[in-house]
């Protein structure tokens, strides 16, 4: 499926249509398929349309396709936040076991004060993110007026917290943290790519500001 602006006079929000474009359509070409650090099951790449024409019955949604798929952003951003939380929780659980079972400097790693402090910070980030996720979920279910704003805040908070937790997990594991055998680096890669999916964290910040100042949308942080 391809989403494209078919009514430039009204812009993307009200002028986007959805088409089915078969791969063997004349003028359609997959130019590149990108390799990513993670989430390789989601294919990203570049497609070219060179005088590519479609019969009318290939049009699925006319003009308001963007408005229809915006409902996905609620589920999508909530899922991204929950997934990031799960990735970070997994890294934390592995780290808790590691610091109790391994020794450094003649004592268990967890007995080093700086490690204990990091574990406390990791646990705090996880619990705060989990509470925010549940709170936002209830707001969405209840149709709260600020649910949209909370959703953007949730995405930022959970994915950035997950990144910090996973970064600490890698560092606590020392040199082993960047080795593939333990799998901690996989958590870090998962957390890193979450910063860029379903809108970057900066895009969500712009949307928060727009929600804070609805009468002047676009004047402060762009029309996103």
C-alpha positions as a LaTeX table, in Angstrom:
\begin{tabular}{lrrr}
\hline
Residue & $x$ (\AA) & $y$ (\AA) & $z$ (\AA) \\
\hline
Unk1 & 0.00 & 0.00 & 0.00 \\
Unk2 & 1.15 & 3.52 & $-0.79$ \\
Unk3 & 0.03 & 6.72 & 0.93 \\
Unk4 & 0.41 & 9.87 & $-1.15$ \\
Unk5 & $-0.84$ & 13.43 & $-1.13$ \\
Unk6 & $-3.44$ & 13.70 & $-3.89$ \\
Unk7 & $-4.88$ & 17.08 & $-2.97$ \\
Unk8 & $-2.04$ & 19.58 & $-2.44$ \\
Unk9 & $-4.49$ & 22.43 & $-1.92$ \\
Unk10 & $-5.54$ & 21.09 & 1.48 \\
Unk11 & $-2.22$ & 19.53 & 2.52 \\
Unk12 & $-1.24$ & 16.15 & 3.91 \\
Unk13 & $-3.75$ & 15.83 & 6.73 \\
Unk14 & $-6.87$ & 16.18 & 4.57 \\
Unk15 & $-5.42$ & 15.35 & 1.16 \\
Unk16 & $-3.71$ & 11.97 & 1.54 \\
Unk17 & $-5.01$ & 8.93 & $-0.32$ \\
Unk18 & $-4.17$ & 5.24 & $-0.07$ \\
Unk19 & $-3.50$ & 2.99 & $-3.07$ \\
Unk20 & $-2.65$ & $-0.62$ & $-3.75$ \\
Unk21 & 0.42 & $-0.72$ & $-5.99$ \\
Unk22 & 1.33 & $-4.24$ & $-7.20$ \\
Unk23 & 5.07 & $-4.85$ & $-7.42$ \\
Unk24 & 4.85 & $-5.57$ & $-11.16$ \\
Unk25 & 3.18 & $-2.24$ & $-11.96$ \\
Unk26 & 5.01 & $-0.48$ & $-14.85$ \\
Unk27 & 6.98 & 2.47 & $-13.53$ \\
Unk28 & 7.25 & 1.10 & $-10.00$ \\
Unk29 & 10.69 & 0.08 & $-8.76$ \\
Unk30 & 12.21 & $-0.83$ & $-5.40$ \\
Unk31 & 15.47 & 1.09 & $-5.57$ \\
Unk32 & 17.13 & 0.18 & $-2.27$ \\
Unk33 & 16.47 & $-1.92$ & 0.83 \\
Unk34 & 18.29 & $-0.55$ & 3.87 \\
Unk35 & 20.13 & $-2.55$ & 6.50 \\
Unk36 & 19.41 & $-1.42$ & 10.06 \\
Unk37 & 21.02 & $-2.03$ & 13.42 \\
Unk38 & 17.78 & $-3.57$ & 14.70 \\
Unk39 & 14.18 & $-4.37$ & 13.74 \\
Unk40 & 15.24 & $-5.84$ & 10.45 \\
Unk41 & 11.83 & $-7.47$ & 10.15 \\
Unk42 & 10.48 & $-4.01$ & 9.31 \\
Unk43 & 11.79 & $-3.28$ & 5.84 \\
Unk44 & 12.90 & 0.26 & 5.08 \\
Unk45 & 14.07 & 1.41 & 1.70 \\
Unk46 & 13.52 & 3.68 & $-1.27$ \\
Unk47 & 10.89 & 3.15 & $-3.95$ \\
Unk48 & 10.66 & 5.00 & $-7.26$ \\
Unk49 & 7.57 & 5.92 & $-9.24$ \\
Unk50 & 8.27 & 6.82 & $-12.87$ \\
Unk51 & 5.03 & 7.68 & $-14.67$ \\
Unk52 & 3.39 & 4.95 & $-12.60$ \\
Unk53 & $-0.34$ & 4.79 & $-13.37$ \\
Unk54 & $-3.02$ & 2.80 & $-11.57$ \\
Unk55 & $-6.62$ & 1.86 & $-12.38$ \\
Unk56 & $-9.23$ & 3.57 & $-10.25$ \\
Unk57 & $-10.17$ & 0.38 & $-8.41$ \\
Unk58 & $-6.69$ & 0.40 & $-6.85$ \\
Unk59 & $-7.69$ & 3.45 & $-4.81$ \\
Unk60 & $-8.61$ & 2.31 & $-1.30$ \\
Unk61 & $-9.13$ & 5.61 & 0.52 \\
Unk62 & $-9.54$ & 9.01 & $-1.10$ \\
Unk63 & $-8.19$ & 12.16 & 0.57 \\
Unk64 & $-8.74$ & 11.27 & 4.25 \\
Unk65 & $-6.41$ & 8.28 & 4.53 \\
Unk66 & $-4.12$ & 10.12 & 6.92 \\
Unk67 & $-7.00$ & 10.88 & 9.27 \\
Unk68 & $-7.94$ & 7.20 & 9.31 \\
Unk69 & $-4.45$ & 5.91 & 10.07 \\
Unk70 & $-3.91$ & 8.46 & 12.83 \\
Unk71 & $-5.85$ & 6.11 & 15.10 \\
Unk72 & $-2.86$ & 3.79 & 14.77 \\
Unk73 & $-0.66$ & 6.33 & 16.49 \\
Unk74 & $-2.51$ & 5.73 & 19.76 \\
Unk75 & $-1.90$ & 2.00 & 19.69 \\
Unk76 & 1.49 & 2.44 & 18.04 \\
Unk77 & 2.95 & 4.84 & 20.55 \\
Unk78 & 1.49 & 2.95 & 23.50 \\
Unk79 & 2.99 & $-0.26$ & 22.14 \\
Unk80 & 6.34 & 1.43 & 21.55 \\
Unk81 & 6.39 & 2.62 & 25.14 \\
Unk82 & 5.44 & $-0.80$ & 26.49 \\
Unk83 & 7.97 & $-2.54$ & 24.27 \\
Unk84 & 10.74 & $-0.20$ & 25.37 \\
Unk85 & 9.82 & $-0.87$ & 28.97 \\
Unk86 & 10.00 & $-4.62$ & 28.37 \\
Unk87 & 13.39 & $-4.32$ & 26.68 \\
Unk88 & 14.74 & $-2.32$ & 29.60 \\
Unk89 & 13.24 & $-4.66$ & 32.18 \\
Unk90 & 14.93 & $-7.59$ & 30.49 \\
Unk91 & 18.29 & $-5.83$ & 30.54 \\
Unk92 & 17.80 & $-4.91$ & 34.20 \\
Unk93 & 16.90 & $-8.47$ & 35.22 \\
Unk94 & 20.01 & $-9.85$ & 33.53 \\
Unk95 & 22.14 & $-7.17$ & 35.17 \\
Unk96 & 20.78 & $-7.91$ & 38.65 \\
Unk97 & 21.82 & $-11.55$ & 38.28 \\
Unk98 & 25.19 & $-10.64$ & 36.78 \\
Unk99 & 26.27 & $-8.32$ & 39.60 \\
Unk100 & 25.43 & $-10.93$ & 42.22 \\
Unk101 & 27.19 & $-13.81$ & 40.49 \\
Unk102 & 30.38 & $-12.12$ & 39.24 \\
Unk103 & 33.34 & $-10.64$ & 41.10 \\
Unk104 & 35.52 & $-7.63$ & 40.40 \\
Unk105 & 38.30 & $-6.30$ & 42.60 \\
Unk106 & 37.97 & $-9.19$ & 45.03 \\
Unk107 & 34.26 & $-8.76$ & 45.80 \\
Unk108 & 30.89 & $-9.18$ & 44.19 \\
Unk109 & 30.17 & $-6.47$ & 41.65 \\
Unk110 & 27.03 & $-5.42$ & 43.50 \\
Unk111 & 29.15 & $-4.58$ & 46.57 \\
Unk112 & 30.73 & $-1.66$ & 44.72 \\
Unk113 & 28.82 & 1.47 & 45.72 \\
Unk114 & 28.78 & 3.00 & 42.26 \\
Unk115 & 27.16 & $-0.17$ & 40.89 \\
Unk116 & 24.56 & $-0.19$ & 43.65 \\
Unk117 & 23.72 & 3.44 & 42.88 \\
Unk118 & 23.30 & 2.65 & 39.19 \\
Unk119 & 21.01 & $-0.27$ & 39.95 \\
Unk120 & 18.86 & 2.01 & 42.11 \\
Unk121 & 18.61 & 4.53 & 39.28 \\
Unk122 & 17.72 & 1.81 & 36.79 \\
Unk123 & 14.98 & 0.44 & 39.06 \\
Unk124 & 13.58 & 3.93 & 39.62 \\
Unk125 & 13.41 & 4.65 & 35.89 \\
Unk126 & 11.63 & 1.37 & 35.26 \\
Unk127 & 9.00 & 1.88 & 37.94 \\
Unk128 & 8.35 & 5.47 & 36.87 \\
Unk129 & 7.95 & 4.40 & 33.24 \\
Unk130 & 5.62 & 1.55 & 34.20 \\
Unk131 & 3.43 & 3.85 & 36.30 \\
Unk132 & 3.28 & 6.42 & 33.50 \\
Unk133 & 2.31 & 3.70 & 31.01 \\
Unk134 & $-0.61$ & 2.54 & 33.16 \\
Unk135 & $-1.69$ & 6.11 & 33.88 \\
Unk136 & $-1.71$ & 7.04 & 30.20 \\
Unk137 & $-3.53$ & 3.84 & 29.29 \\
Unk138 & $-6.32$ & 4.68 & 31.72 \\
Unk139 & $-6.52$ & 8.22 & 30.34 \\
Unk140 & $-6.87$ & 6.88 & 26.78 \\
Unk141 & $-9.56$ & 4.37 & 27.78 \\
Unk142 & $-11.46$ & 7.09 & 29.61 \\
Unk143 & $-11.24$ & 9.49 & 26.68 \\
Unk144 & $-9.52$ & 12.13 & 28.80 \\
Unk145 & $-9.03$ & 15.49 & 27.12 \\
Unk146 & $-5.28$ & 15.40 & 27.72 \\
Unk147 & $-4.81$ & 11.79 & 26.58 \\
Unk148 & $-3.15$ & 12.83 & 23.32 \\
Unk149 & $-0.60$ & 14.99 & 25.10 \\
Unk150 & 0.08 & 12.26 & 27.64 \\
Unk151 & 0.66 & 9.79 & 24.82 \\
Unk152 & 3.49 & 11.89 & 23.40 \\
Unk153 & 4.97 & 12.36 & 26.86 \\
Unk154 & 4.74 & 8.62 & 27.43 \\
Unk155 & 6.64 & 7.80 & 24.26 \\
Unk156 & 9.45 & 10.17 & 25.20 \\
Unk157 & 9.68 & 9.09 & 28.82 \\
Unk158 & 9.61 & 5.34 & 28.23 \\
Unk159 & 12.00 & 5.14 & 25.30 \\
Unk160 & 14.52 & 7.55 & 26.82 \\
Unk161 & 14.33 & 5.77 & 30.17 \\
Unk162 & 14.81 & 2.43 & 28.41 \\
Unk163 & 17.85 & 3.78 & 26.59 \\
Unk164 & 19.45 & 4.93 & 29.84 \\
Unk165 & 18.69 & 1.65 & 31.61 \\
Unk166 & 20.14 & $-0.41$ & 28.78 \\
Unk167 & 23.19 & 1.84 & 28.53 \\
Unk168 & 23.84 & 1.33 & 32.23 \\
Unk169 & 23.36 & $-2.41$ & 31.80 \\
Unk170 & 26.02 & $-2.51$ & 29.09 \\
Unk171 & 28.45 & $-0.48$ & 31.19 \\
Unk172 & 27.90 & $-2.55$ & 34.34 \\
Unk173 & 28.75 & $-5.68$ & 32.37 \\
Unk174 & 32.09 & $-4.09$ & 31.48 \\
Unk175 & 33.83 & $-5.47$ & 28.42 \\
Unk176 & 31.34 & $-8.35$ & 28.30 \\
Unk177 & 28.54 & $-5.86$ & 27.79 \\
Unk178 & 29.47 & $-5.26$ & 24.16 \\
Unk179 & 29.95 & $-8.95$ & 23.39 \\
Unk180 & 27.10 & $-10.73$ & 21.64 \\
Unk181 & 27.35 & $-13.82$ & 23.84 \\
Unk182 & 25.55 & $-12.26$ & 26.82 \\
Unk183 & 22.87 & $-10.53$ & 24.78 \\
Unk184 & 23.03 & $-7.25$ & 26.69 \\
Unk185 & 24.13 & $-5.36$ & 23.59 \\
Unk186 & 20.94 & $-6.61$ & 21.88 \\
Unk187 & 18.86 & $-4.84$ & 24.53 \\
Unk188 & 20.86 & $-1.67$ & 23.93 \\
Unk189 & 20.26 & $-1.84$ & 20.18 \\
Unk190 & 16.56 & $-2.43$ & 20.73 \\
Unk191 & 16.36 & 0.56 & 23.06 \\
Unk192 & 18.32 & 2.79 & 20.69 \\
Unk193 & 16.10 & 2.22 & 17.70 \\
Unk194 & 12.99 & 2.91 & 19.79 \\
Unk195 & 14.15 & 6.54 & 19.97 \\
Unk196 & 13.43 & 6.85 & 16.25 \\
Unk197 & 10.26 & 4.80 & 15.65 \\
Unk198 & 6.72 & 6.19 & 15.33 \\
Unk199 & 8.19 & 9.68 & 15.36 \\
Unk200 & 11.46 & 10.73 & 16.94 \\
Unk201 & 11.43 & 11.97 & 20.50 \\
Unk202 & 11.91 & 15.55 & 19.27 \\
Unk203 & 8.85 & 15.28 & 17.04 \\
Unk204 & 6.85 & 14.17 & 20.07 \\
Unk205 & 8.19 & 17.14 & 21.99 \\
Unk206 & 6.89 & 19.44 & 19.26 \\
Unk207 & 3.48 & 17.80 & 19.53 \\
Unk208 & 3.43 & 18.25 & 23.29 \\
Unk209 & 4.01 & 21.98 & 22.87 \\
Unk210 & 1.24 & 22.16 & 20.27 \\
Unk211 & $-1.11$ & 20.44 & 22.71 \\
Unk212 & $-0.11$ & 22.90 & 25.42 \\
Unk213 & $-0.94$ & 25.88 & 23.18 \\
Unk214 & $-3.83$ & 24.72 & 20.95 \\
Unk215 & $-4.80$ & 28.26 & 19.92 \\
Unk216 & $-1.41$ & 28.87 & 18.33 \\
Unk217 & $-0.59$ & 25.44 & 16.87 \\
Unk218 & 2.53 & 25.68 & 14.75 \\
Unk219 & 3.62 & 29.07 & 16.03 \\
Unk220 & 6.04 & 27.67 & 18.59 \\
Unk221 & 7.17 & 24.24 & 17.51 \\
Unk222 & 6.15 & 23.67 & 13.93 \\
Unk223 & 3.00 & 22.13 & 12.44 \\
Unk224 & 3.75 & 18.52 & 13.45 \\
\hline
\end{tabular}
